[in-house]
């Protein structure tokens, strides 16, 4: 298994092969992380996404990264809207990570950066989402370097806690750090 790093920073500045964005079904861009990724990549990203839409929750599709060089691809995945946790939200969120990793493997990626999928406007509880994210990426070790990128301190703290819990079972699998364009163990 490669490394899993929880980092605090801007996902659009990650030096990785693939950036994952928490998309909406139209793949045309939106607010939050998806808006930031679309602004950084430029208008061709929305055009490419529109050709692949709609993308249902739990699924993922890939496009070129356009203006995000050296990033090669953007994977768009649609997270679940939180409806109290009894509507299969956990499974859909886990599928977002698994589907994204399978695509990354098909694309030959050595590194990938994930946002905290569905924790923004979709309302998924941050701690619960962090535990699912760490569990999901650990269960499918197909990419050498996985970064779980938090935009804010609350999310970083939740990812850190989830990584520490996972680390207790395998100390070599998870690193923690603050991001300044790189992971710092």
C-alpha positions in Angstrom: 0.0 0.0 0.0 1.2 3.5 -0.8 0.8 6.5 1.5 -2.4 8.3 2.5 -1.8 11.9 3.6 -4.3 14.2 5.3 -3.3 17.7 4.3 -4.7 21.2 4.8 -4.6 23.3 1.7 -6.0 24.2 -1.7 -6.8 21.1 -3.8 -6.2 23.0 -7.0 -2.5 23.5 -6.0 -1.8 19.8 -5.4 1.1 18.4 -7.5 -0.6 15.1 -8.3 -1.6 13.2 -11.4 -5.4 13.4 -10.7 -7.6 15.8 -8.7 -11.0 14.6 -7.7 -13.8 17.1 -7.6 -17.1 16.8 -5.6 -19.4 17.5 -8.6 -23.1 17.9 -9.2 -24.9 15.6 -11.6 -24.6 18.1 -14.5 -20.8 18.2 -14.2 -20.9 21.9 -15.2 -19.3 23.2 -12.1 -20.9 24.7 -9.0 -19.9 26.1 -5.7 -17.3 25.0 -3.1 -14.5 22.7 -4.2 -16.2 22.0 -7.6 -16.3 25.7 -8.4 -12.6 26.2 -7.4 -11.6 23.3 -9.6 -13.6 24.6 -12.5 -12.2 28.1 -12.1 -8.6 26.8 -11.9 -9.0 24.4 -14.9 -10.8 26.9 -17.2 -14.0 26.7 -19.2 -13.0 23.6 -21.2 -13.5 21.5 -18.1 -17.3 22.3 -18.0 -17.5 21.6 -21.7 -15.9 18.2 -21.3 -18.1 17.5 -18.3 -21.3 18.4 -20.1 -20.5 15.7 -22.7 -20.4 13.1 -20.0 -23.3 14.2 -17.9 -25.5 13.3 -16.1 -23.4 11.5 -13.5 -25.5 9.9 -10.8 -24.5 9.9 -7.1 -21.7 7.4 -6.3 -20.4 7.3 -9.8 -17.3 9.0 -11.3 -16.1 10.1 -14.7 -12.8 11.5 -15.9 -11.9 14.5 -18.1 -8.6 16.1 -19.0 -7.4 18.6 -16.4 -6.9 21.4 -18.9 -5.5 24.4 -17.0 -4.5 22.5 -13.9 -1.1 21.3 -15.2 0.8 19.3 -14.1 -2.4 17.5 -13.1 -3.4 15.2 -16.0 -7.0 14.5 -15.2 -9.9 15.6 -13.1 -12.2 12.9 -11.8 -15.8 14.2 -11.2 -17.8 12.3 -8.6 -21.2 13.1 -7.2 -21.6 12.6 -3.5 -24.8 11.8 -1.6 -27.1 14.5 -0.2 -27.3 13.9 3.6 -30.8 12.9 4.5 -30.2 11.7 8.1 -28.0 8.6 7.3 -30.8 6.1 6.7 -31.0 6.5 2.9 -27.8 4.7 1.9 -25.6 7.8 2.1 -22.6 5.9 3.6 -22.6 3.4 0.7 -22.9 6.1 -1.9 -20.0 8.1 -0.4 -17.8 5.0 -0.2 -18.6 4.3 -3.9 -17.5 7.9 -4.8 -14.0 7.1 -3.4 -13.9 3.5 -4.9 -15.1 4.5 -8.3 -12.6 7.4 -8.4 -9.7 5.1 -7.4 -10.7 2.5 -10.1 -10.7 5.3 -12.7 -7.3 6.5 -11.4 -5.9 3.0 -11.8 -7.3 2.8 -15.4 -5.6 6.1 -16.1 -2.3 5.0 -14.7 -2.1 7.5 -12.0 0.5 7.3 -9.3 -1.0 10.1 -7.2 -4.5 11.5 -6.5 -6.0 14.3 -4.3 -9.5 14.0 -2.9 -11.6 16.7 -1.3 -13.9 15.9 1.6 -16.7 14.7 -0.7 -20.3 15.7 0.2 -19.4 17.6 3.4 -20.2 21.1 2.0 -23.6 22.0 0.7 -24.6 18.3 0.6 -24.5 18.3 4.4 -22.7 15.0 5.1 -21.3 15.1 8.7 -17.6 15.8 8.5 -16.4 13.2 11.0 -18.4 10.5 9.5 -17.3 11.4 6.0 -13.7 11.4 7.0 -13.9 7.9 8.5 -15.6 6.6 5.3 -13.0 8.4 3.1 -10.0 6.8 5.0 -11.6 3.4 5.1 -12.5 3.5 1.4 -9.1 4.6 0.1 -7.3 2.0 2.4 -9.5 -0.8 1.0 -8.5 -0.2 -2.6 -4.7 0.4 -2.6 -4.3 1.0 -6.4 -2.6 4.4 -6.3 0.8 5.0 -4.7 0.0 8.4 -3.1 -3.4 9.5 -1.9 -4.0 13.0 -0.5 -7.2 13.8 1.5 -7.2 17.5 1.2 -9.1 19.7 3.7 -9.9 23.3 2.9 -10.6 24.2 6.5 -9.3 23.3 10.0 -12.5 21.4 11.0 -12.2 19.1 8.1 -8.5 18.7 8.5 -9.0 17.7 12.2 -11.7 15.2 11.2 -9.4 13.7 8.6 -6.5 13.7 11.0 -8.5 11.8 13.6 -9.7 9.2 11.0 -6.1 8.8 9.8 -4.9 8.3 13.3 -7.5 5.7 14.0 -6.5 3.9 10.8 -2.8 4.3 11.7 -3.3 2.3 14.9 -3.9 -0.7 12.7 -1.1 0.0 10.2 1.4 2.7 11.2 3.0 2.8 7.7 -0.2 3.5 5.8 -1.1 7.0 6.8 0.8 10.2 7.2 -0.4 13.6 8.4 0.8 17.0 7.4 0.0 20.6 6.5 0.1 21.2 2.8 2.2 23.9 1.2 2.2 22.3 -2.3 3.5 19.0 -0.9 2.7 16.5 1.9 4.7 16.9 5.0 4.8 13.8 7.3 
